[in-house]
């Protein structure tokens, strides 16, 4: 989709390494051939143009030309920080103490779980290299058709679930604001509030990348100021000598620790789409800078806010943190606190809706990004109303976070290993080719070496169920063994532990 924005006065030719040198289509172990980038097809479209602040972003999953790239890696810090100074991190931090962990154990879990932001940063480095979003880059791992099966689960479904989860948290805070104004939040009022929050959120998502980058620095500063007041109140009332009435030990302790790390890690693991927000950076941007600023933007606020949640559990009842915290906050600040919860949720959901819109396009549905974002919002509103009016909110939180780790853990690992094996060399033009002639078509559009993790689990379950009696588990029929030899790559993967077996 060609841009229709005015030409940028400082446009320059594409001098990136990706444009100057051929790129491998895939690691030698996964594909029987390599391909150089396609020759640029002649076209009569308008010359590359720069997206400007205040205009709706015209790009979707298409390649971003080098002449439209701009910005610096440090801008990523505020993008991720604004999304993580939020109520959910506070709730999860308090939940760790409720599971039976002591204060030192809970703080350690918060730090260890948030180290997974390094993985989010690693995935982000592929954005400037390819000039494409994560939802397209994963074609290199799964194939064009395989990626269409992967994105509905690990891209779209998870994003919409998180959108609904965060929206429910924002709505609860907004309901409290309405009560303070003297109104009773009846069901029609609740529905209206949810829709109003969604409208603001989707407006940011529809305007897109440039608006997100521009808005998120002041949002980060405003949220940091609000949570500093919350932190001061919590520290004043916290009991630093608090201990669990019945300390955990042995297997129960390890179970609680692993469950806690899983809950915390679900946050960074949910952002397998981090390249969506780095793809507008110039191809020459330092990968270390992209990794570092992305990881810091998520890690620092998540640890600080999660730590406040841990301390808050010693001062108030964290089974209902919103109401409990208002009892220790200054009276004048309570409306500000509630408003900050709503703003923080809007910030994280704008990113989520943006990525969900790209995921819907990458599935193969011919739809404009702006319309796909609106579809995501409609689905999320339905899920949110269910979570608020039918289901228990904390149960919903737990279920979504557990689902995230099960589905996205393997997908994140495959993505990260692919980046390392390729040394972050991606041909963005070739990734945009969905035809059978694409170097990422592999075998019938699917890379058999790296099938989407959810599909692998389903296939293995079916294979185990249908296995003939008497055949050892894992044994391959003779015909399958012949087929495996026929399609096996001729060359071995470079270095020990790399290649197909490492990815699997």
Secondary structure per residue as TSV (DSSP state, phi and psi in degrees):
chain	resnum	aa	ss	phi	psi
A	1	X	-	360.0	116.9
A	2	X	-	-75.5	145.9
A	3	X	-	-76.3	148.5
A	4	X	-	-116.2	14.6
A	5	X	S	-83.4	160.5
A	6	X	-	-60.4	151.5
A	7	X	-	-62.6	145.5
A	8	X	-	-84.8	129.6
A	9	X	T	-65.2	-18.5
A	10	X	T	-111.0	27.5
A	11	X	-	-62.3	145.3
A	12	X	-	-136.6	157.0
A	13	X	-	-65.3	158.9
A	14	X	-	-74.0	107.1
A	15	X	-	-111.8	16.5
A	16	X	S	-69.7	156.1
A	17	X	H	-58.8	-31.1
A	18	X	H	-67.9	-29.2
A	19	X	H	-87.4	-24.2
A	20	X	H	-90.5	-23.7
A	21	X	S	-129.5	150.2
A	22	X	-	-64.1	150.1
A	23	X	-	-115.1	147.5
A	24	X	-	-72.7	139.5
A	25	X	S	-73.8	-28.6
A	26	X	S	-170.8	164.8
A	27	X	-	-59.1	147.6
A	28	X	T	-53.8	-32.4
A	29	X	T	-73.5	-21.0
A	30	X	T	-97.8	-21.1
A	31	X	-	-136.6	136.7
A	32	X	S	-77.5	4.3
A	33	X	-	-153.1	165.0
A	34	X	-	-117.4	159.0
A	35	X	-	-136.5	140.1
A	36	X	-	-80.7	159.5
A	37	X	-	-57.4	145.8
A	38	X	-	-63.8	147.0
A	39	X	-	-66.3	141.4
A	40	X	-	-62.3	124.3
A	41	X	-	-76.7	139.7
A	42	X	-	-65.1	140.2
A	43	X	-	-147.9	162.4
A	44	X	-	-116.1	12.7
A	45	X	S	-67.7	166.7
A	46	X	-	-61.1	150.6
A	47	X	-	-62.9	158.8
A	48	X	-	-52.3	137.8
A	49	X	-	-131.9	157.8
A	50	X	-	-98.8	132.3
A	51	X	-	-67.1	135.3
A	52	X	-	-117.1	152.6
A	53	X	T	-61.0	143.1
A	54	X	T	86.3	-1.7
A	55	X	S	-115.9	147.5
A	56	X	-	-65.7	131.2
A	57	X	-	-63.9	130.6
A	58	X	-	-94.2	-15.9
A	59	X	-	-83.9	146.5
A	60	X	S	-118.8	-113.9
A	61	X	S	-91.4	6.2
A	62	X	S	-74.0	163.7
A	63	X	-	-69.4	139.5
A	64	X	-	-92.9	114.1
A	65	X	-	-62.0	152.9
A	66	X	G	-61.1	-30.5
A	67	X	G	-70.5	-12.2
A	68	X	G	-104.8	5.2
A	69	X	-	-83.3	149.4
A	70	X	-	-165.1	173.4
A	71	X	-	97.0	176.0
A	72	X	-	-128.8	156.7
A	73	X	T	-60.6	-31.9
A	74	X	T	-65.1	-18.7
A	75	X	H	-64.2	-22.2
A	76	X	H	-67.9	-25.0
A	77	X	H	-59.6	-50.1
A	78	X	H	-69.2	-31.3
A	79	X	H	-58.8	-47.1
A	80	X	H	-81.9	-30.4
A	81	X	H	-66.9	-44.2
A	82	X	H	-59.8	-32.9
A	83	X	H	-78.7	-11.6
A	84	X	H	-118.7	-3.0
A	85	X	S	-86.9	78.0
A	86	X	S	-141.1	169.5
A	87	X	H	-65.7	-35.7
A	88	X	H	-62.0	-40.5
A	89	X	H	-63.0	-36.4
A	90	X	H	-65.2	-43.4
A	91	X	H	-64.3	-45.7
A	92	X	H	-65.1	-38.8
A	93	X	H	-59.8	-45.0
A	94	X	H	-66.6	-33.5
A	95	X	H	-64.2	-28.7
A	96	X	H	-61.3	-40.4
A	97	X	H	-70.4	-36.3
A	98	X	H	-64.5	-25.3
A	99	X	T	-78.5	-7.4
A	100	X	T	112.7	1.8
A	101	X	-	-76.8	147.2
A	102	X	-	-76.2	171.4
A	103	X	H	-60.0	-50.9
A	104	X	H	-59.8	-39.3
A	105	X	H	-65.2	-42.3
A	106	X	H	-65.9	-42.6
A	107	X	H	-61.8	-41.3
A	108	X	H	-63.3	-40.4
A	109	X	H	-64.0	-40.5
A	110	X	H	-59.7	-44.8
A	111	X	H	-68.0	-48.0
A	112	X	H	-64.5	-44.6
A	113	X	H	-61.9	-35.7
A	114	X	H	-80.3	-7.8
A	115	X	T	-63.5	-17.4
A	116	X	T	-66.4	-10.8
A	117	X	H	-63.0	-21.7
A	118	X	H	-62.2	-36.3
A	119	X	H	-66.2	-40.7
A	120	X	H	-60.9	-40.9
A	121	X	H	-64.5	-39.3
A	122	X	H	-63.1	-42.4
A	123	X	H	-64.6	-31.2
A	124	X	H	-66.6	-25.3
A	125	X	H	-66.6	-19.4
A	126	X	H	-74.3	-18.2
A	127	X	H	-63.1	-56.8
A	128	X	H	-63.2	-33.2
A	129	X	H	-65.1	-41.1
A	130	X	H	-96.6	-24.2
A	131	X	T	65.8	27.4
A	132	X	S	-139.5	158.3
A	133	X	-	-76.0	165.7
A	134	X	H	-56.8	-36.3
A	135	X	H	-63.5	-21.6
A	136	X	H	-96.3	-38.1
A	137	X	H	-59.0	-33.3
A	138	X	T	-68.6	-7.1
A	139	X	H	-61.6	-29.8
A	140	X	H	-65.2	-25.8
A	141	X	H	-91.0	-42.3
A	142	X	H	-108.5	-11.6
A	143	X	-	89.5	164.2
A	144	X	H	-61.7	-49.6
A	145	X	H	-75.6	-39.1
A	146	X	H	-60.0	-34.6
A	147	X	H	-70.0	-29.4
A	148	X	H	-68.3	-26.0
A	149	X	H	-82.6	-29.2
A	150	X	H	-75.8	-42.6
A	151	X	I	-64.6	-36.9
A	152	X	I	-60.8	-29.3
A	153	X	I	-92.2	-62.4
A	154	X	I	-80.2	-15.2
A	155	X	I	-103.7	-65.3
A	156	X	I	-77.4	-51.4
A	157	X	I	-62.2	-46.4
A	158	X	H	-63.2	-40.7
A	159	X	H	-62.9	-44.2
A	160	X	H	-66.6	-38.0
A	161	X	H	-62.7	-43.2
A	162	X	H	-67.8	-37.6
A	163	X	H	-56.8	-48.5
A	164	X	H	-65.1	-40.0
A	165	X	H	-62.1	-49.0
A	166	X	H	-67.9	-36.4
A	167	X	H	-62.7	-37.6
A	168	X	H	-62.4	-41.3
A	169	X	H	-63.7	-42.7
A	170	X	H	-64.7	-39.4
A	171	X	H	-64.6	-40.2
A	172	X	H	-60.3	-41.7
A	173	X	H	-65.5	-40.2
A	174	X	H	-66.8	-35.3
A	175	X	H	-60.2	-40.3
A	176	X	H	-64.7	-37.6
A	177	X	H	-62.3	-40.4
A	178	X	H	-64.4	-40.9
A	179	X	H	-62.6	-39.1
A	180	X	H	-66.3	-24.3
A	181	X	T	-81.9	-2.7
A	182	X	T	95.6	9.1
A	183	X	-	-103.9	150.3
A	184	X	-	-93.2	121.5
A	185	X	-	-74.7	80.5
A	186	X	-	-70.7	172.4
A	187	X	H	-58.7	-45.0
A	188	X	H	-59.8	-39.3
A	189	X	H	-66.7	-39.8
A	190	X	H	-62.2	-44.0
A	191	X	H	-62.1	-42.1
A	192	X	H	-62.7	-41.1
A	193	X	H	-64.1	-45.2
A	194	X	H	-59.1	-45.0
A	195	X	H	-65.4	-39.5
A	196	X	H	-62.6	-43.2
A	197	X	H	-63.4	-39.9
A	198	X	H	-65.0	-39.6
A	199	X	H	-60.6	-45.1
A	200	X	H	-64.0	-43.4
A	201	X	H	-61.6	-49.2
A	202	X	H	-69.5	-26.1
A	203	X	H	-61.2	-44.2
A	204	X	H	-64.1	-43.8
A	205	X	H	-64.4	-40.3
A	206	X	H	-67.1	-43.2
A	207	X	H	-64.9	-31.2
A	208	X	-	92.5	-155.9
A	209	X	H	-58.4	-49.3
A	210	X	H	-62.4	-39.9
A	211	X	H	-68.7	-39.3
A	212	X	H	-59.5	-49.0
A	213	X	H	-61.8	-39.2
A	214	X	H	-71.8	-39.8
A	215	X	H	-80.4	-29.2
A	216	X	H	-76.0	-20.0
A	217	X	H	-67.4	-52.3
A	218	X	H	-63.5	-33.3
A	219	X	H	-63.8	-42.2
A	220	X	H	-59.7	-45.7
A	221	X	H	-64.9	-41.6
A	222	X	H	-65.9	-43.8
A	223	X	H	-68.2	-36.6
A	224	X	H	-63.0	-40.4
A	225	X	H	-64.4	-42.6
A	226	X	H	-65.2	-44.9
A	227	X	H	-74.5	-17.9
A	228	X	H	-66.9	-39.4
A	229	X	H	-65.6	-42.4
A	230	X	H	-61.2	-44.0
A	231	X	H	-61.9	-40.5
A	232	X	H	-61.9	-43.1
A	233	X	H	-65.8	-40.0
A	234	X	H	-67.1	-44.7
A	235	X	H	-62.1	-37.8
A	236	X	H	-63.0	-35.5
A	237	X	H	-101.8	-5.7
A	238	X	-	-71.1	149.1
A	239	X	-	-104.8	98.6
A	240	X	T	-71.9	-13.2
A	241	X	T	-99.4	10.6
A	242	X	-	-65.2	141.1
A	243	X	-	-133.1	156.1
A	244	X	-	-67.8	135.6
A	245	X	T	-57.5	-37.4
A	246	X	T	-129.0	87.9
A	247	X	-	-58.9	142.1
A	248	X	-	-79.0	155.9
A	249	X	-	-155.1	163.1
A	250	X	H	61.0	-136.4
A	251	X	H	-64.1	-34.4
A	252	X	H	-64.7	-38.0
A	253	X	H	-65.3	-47.7
A	254	X	H	-64.0	-35.6
A	255	X	H	-63.9	-41.9
A	256	X	H	-67.4	-39.1
A	257	X	H	-64.8	-47.5
A	258	X	H	-64.1	-39.7
A	259	X	H	-64.4	-38.6
A	260	X	H	-66.1	-45.0
A	261	X	H	-61.3	-38.4
A	262	X	H	-62.5	-44.5
A	263	X	H	-62.4	-45.5
A	264	X	H	-67.2	-44.1
A	265	X	H	-66.7	-21.4
A	266	X	H	-61.5	-26.5
A	267	X	H	-62.9	-63.9
A	268	X	H	-63.0	-33.0
A	269	X	H	-66.3	-22.9
A	270	X	T	-73.5	-11.8
A	271	X	-	-103.4	56.4
A	272	X	T	-70.7	-3.3
A	273	X	T	-103.1	24.9
A	274	X	G	-64.6	-22.0
A	275	X	G	-67.6	-18.7
A	276	X	G	-57.8	-32.2
A	277	X	G	-101.8	-2.0
A	278	X	T	-111.8	-5.4
A	279	X	T	-70.6	-17.4
A	280	X	T	-84.7	-6.0
A	281	X	S	-72.5	148.6
A	282	X	-	-56.7	148.7
A	283	X	T	-62.3	-22.6
A	284	X	T	-83.5	-0.2
A	285	X	S	-61.0	137.6
A	286	X	-	-61.2	123.5
A	287	X	H	-58.8	-35.4
A	288	X	H	-63.7	-38.8
A	289	X	H	-66.2	-42.4
A	290	X	H	-62.2	-46.9
A	291	X	H	-61.2	-47.7
A	292	X	H	-64.6	-48.7
A	293	X	H	-69.9	-35.1
A	294	X	H	-65.0	-48.5
A	295	X	H	-64.1	-43.5
A	296	X	H	-64.6	-39.7
A	297	X	H	-60.8	-32.1
A	298	X	H	-89.0	-39.8
A	299	X	H	-69.1	-50.3
A	300	X	H	-60.1	-55.9
A	301	X	H	-66.9	-32.9
A	302	X	H	-65.8	-40.9
A	303	X	H	-67.8	-44.7
A	304	X	H	-65.1	-48.1
A	305	X	H	-70.3	-40.7
A	306	X	H	-62.4	-39.0
A	307	X	H	-63.2	-37.5
A	308	X	H	-63.0	-37.3
A	309	X	H	-62.8	-39.7
A	310	X	H	-62.4	-49.0
A	311	X	H	-64.7	-36.5
A	312	X	H	-61.2	-28.5
A	313	X	T	-67.0	-19.0
A	314	X	T	-87.4	-10.7
A	315	X	T	-111.8	-33.6
A	316	X	S	-136.9	171.4
A	317	X	-	-81.6	106.5
A	318	X	G	-82.7	6.2
A	319	X	G	-72.2	-22.3
A	320	X	G	-137.5	70.3
A	321	X	H	-62.0	-34.5
A	322	X	H	-62.8	-49.8
A	323	X	H	-69.5	-38.4
A	324	X	H	-67.6	-41.3
A	325	X	H	-65.9	-31.2
A	326	X	H	-63.9	-21.3
A	327	X	T	-75.1	-23.0
A	328	X	T	-106.5	-3.8
A	329	X	S	-89.0	152.8
A	330	X	-	-58.2	141.7
A	331	X	G	-55.6	-40.7
A	332	X	G	-67.5	-21.0
A	333	X	G	-90.4	-15.0
A	334	X	H	-56.3	-45.8
A	335	X	H	-62.9	-36.3
A	336	X	H	-64.5	-41.6
A	337	X	H	-60.3	-47.5
A	338	X	H	-62.9	-41.2
A	339	X	H	-65.2	-36.6
A	340	X	H	-65.5	-33.5
A	341	X	H	-64.0	-40.8
A	342	X	H	-67.1	-46.0
A	343	X	H	-63.7	-42.4
A	344	X	H	-61.7	-38.7
A	345	X	H	-70.0	-37.7
A	346	X	H	-60.9	-39.6
A	347	X	H	-63.2	-46.8
A	348	X	H	-71.0	-36.1
A	349	X	H	-73.4	-27.4
A	350	X	H	-63.5	-40.2
A	351	X	H	-65.5	-43.1
A	352	X	H	-63.9	-44.3
A	353	X	H	-66.6	-36.4
A	354	X	H	-59.3	-48.8
A	355	X	H	-68.8	-37.2
A	356	X	H	-62.8	-36.2
A	357	X	H	-64.4	-40.8
A	358	X	H	-66.5	-38.1
A	359	X	H	-63.1	-39.3
A	360	X	H	-65.0	-37.3
A	361	X	H	-66.2	-41.6
A	362	X	H	-68.4	-18.7
A	363	X	T	-65.5	-22.8
A	364	X	T	115.5	0.3
A	365	X	-	-75.9	125.5
A	366	X	-	-79.4	92.8
A	367	X	-	-148.4	142.7
A	368	X	-	-68.1	149.9
A	369	X	H	-59.1	-40.9
A	370	X	H	-61.3	-40.6
A	371	X	H	-71.9	-37.2
A	372	X	H	-63.8	-35.0
A	373	X	H	-64.1	-39.8
A	374	X	H	-66.3	-37.1
A	375	X	H	-62.6	-44.2
A	376	X	H	-59.1	-42.0
A	377	X	H	-63.2	-40.0
A	378	X	H	-63.6	-42.7
A	379	X	H	-65.3	-42.7
A	380	X	H	-63.8	-37.1
A	381	X	H	-61.4	-42.2
A	382	X	H	-62.0	-45.1
A	383	X	H	-65.0	-37.6
A	384	X	H	-65.5	-45.8
A	385	X	H	-62.0	-34.0
A	386	X	H	-65.5	-45.3
A	387	X	H	-63.8	-34.7
A	388	X	H	-84.1	-39.8
A	389	X	H	-100.2	-16.5
A	390	X	T	-121.3	-50.8
A	391	X	S	-92.4	169.5
A	392	X	-	-85.1	130.1
A	393	X	H	-63.1	-46.6
A	394	X	H	-66.1	-34.5
A	395	X	H	-64.5	-39.6
A	396	X	H	-62.7	-43.1
A	397	X	H	-57.2	-50.1
A	398	X	H	-61.5	-44.2
A	399	X	H	-64.4	-42.8
A	400	X	H	-66.5	-42.5
A	401	X	H	-66.2	-39.1
A	402	X	H	-65.9	-41.1
A	403	X	H	-60.8	-37.8
A	404	X	H	-58.8	-48.4
A	405	X	H	-65.6	-41.8
A	406	X	H	-62.2	-41.9
A	407	X	H	-86.4	-41.0
A	408	X	H	-92.5	-18.8
A	409	X	H	-56.7	-56.0
A	410	X	H	-62.6	-38.4
A	411	X	H	-64.7	-40.6
A	412	X	H	-63.0	-41.4
A	413	X	H	-63.3	-43.2
A	414	X	H	-62.4	-45.0
A	415	X	H	-61.5	-47.2
A	416	X	H	-64.0	-43.1
A	417	X	H	-64.2	-38.5
A	418	X	H	-62.2	-41.1
A	419	X	H	-60.8	-43.5
A	420	X	H	-68.3	-41.6
A	421	X	H	-65.6	-37.9
A	422	X	H	-84.1	-7.3
A	423	X	T	57.9	36.7
A	424	X	S	60.3	36.6
A	425	X	-	-106.1	108.9
A	426	X	-	-129.0	138.1
A	427	X	-	-97.1	100.9
A	428	X	H	-61.7	-35.8
A	429	X	H	-65.5	-44.2
A	430	X	H	-66.8	-34.8
A	431	X	H	-64.6	-27.0
A	432	X	T	-80.0	-7.5
A	433	X	-	-84.4	116.0
A	434	X	-	-103.7	8.6
A	435	X	S	-80.6	163.8
A	436	X	T	-60.8	-16.8
A	437	X	T	-84.7	-1.1
A	438	X	S	-65.1	141.6
A	439	X	T	-64.7	-11.6
A	440	X	T	-106.5	20.1
A	441	X	-	-78.5	-30.5
A	442	X	T	54.0	-124.3
A	443	X	B	-108.3	106.2
A	444	X	T	58.1	30.8
A	445	X	T	87.6	3.1
A	446	X	B	-128.8	135.3
A	447	X	-	-87.7	104.9
A	448	X	G	-65.3	-19.1
A	449	X	G	-75.8	-24.0
A	450	X	G	-139.1	64.2
A	451	X	-	-70.7	151.0
A	452	X	-	-52.8	134.6
A	453	X	H	-53.8	-44.0
A	454	X	H	-61.6	-37.3
A	455	X	H	-70.2	-34.8
A	456	X	H	-62.1	-43.0
A	457	X	H	-63.5	-42.5
A	458	X	H	-63.6	-45.2
A	459	X	H	-62.9	-43.1
A	460	X	H	-64.7	-38.3
A	461	X	H	-64.3	-42.4
A	462	X	H	-65.6	-42.4
A	463	X	H	-62.6	-40.5
A	464	X	H	-66.7	-38.9
A	465	X	H	-67.1	-35.3
A	466	X	H	-94.9	2.9
A	467	X	-	-62.6	134.7
A	468	X	-	-66.0	144.1
A	469	X	T	-60.6	140.2
A	470	X	T	93.2	-15.5
A	471	X	S	-87.7	129.2
A	472	X	-	-58.8	142.7
A	473	X	T	-60.6	131.3
A	474	X	T	92.6	-10.0
A	475	X	-	-71.0	142.7
A	476	X	-	-105.2	133.6
A	477	X	-	-56.1	156.6
A	478	X	H	-59.4	-40.2
A	479	X	H	-64.8	-37.6
A	480	X	H	-65.1	-36.8
A	481	X	H	-65.6	-39.2
A	482	X	H	-64.2	-42.5
A	483	X	H	-63.4	-38.3
A	484	X	H	-62.5	-42.2
A	485	X	H	-66.6	-34.3
A	486	X	H	-68.2	-34.4
A	487	X	H	-100.0	1.2
A	488	X	S	-67.9	143.4
A	489	X	-	-66.2	147.6
A	490	X	S	-74.1	-33.5
A	491	X	S	-100.2	147.5
A	492	X	-	-81.3	150.6
A	493	X	-	-65.9	146.1
A	494	X	S	-70.0	128.4
A	495	X	S	82.7	152.8
A	496	X	T	-70.8	142.2
A	497	X	T	78.2	3.0
A	498	X	-	-105.2	178.0
A	499	X	S	89.9	-153.0
A	500	X	H	-66.4	-44.0
A	501	X	H	-64.9	-36.1
A	502	X	H	-64.6	-40.0
A	503	X	H	-68.7	-41.0
A	504	X	-	-63.0	360.0
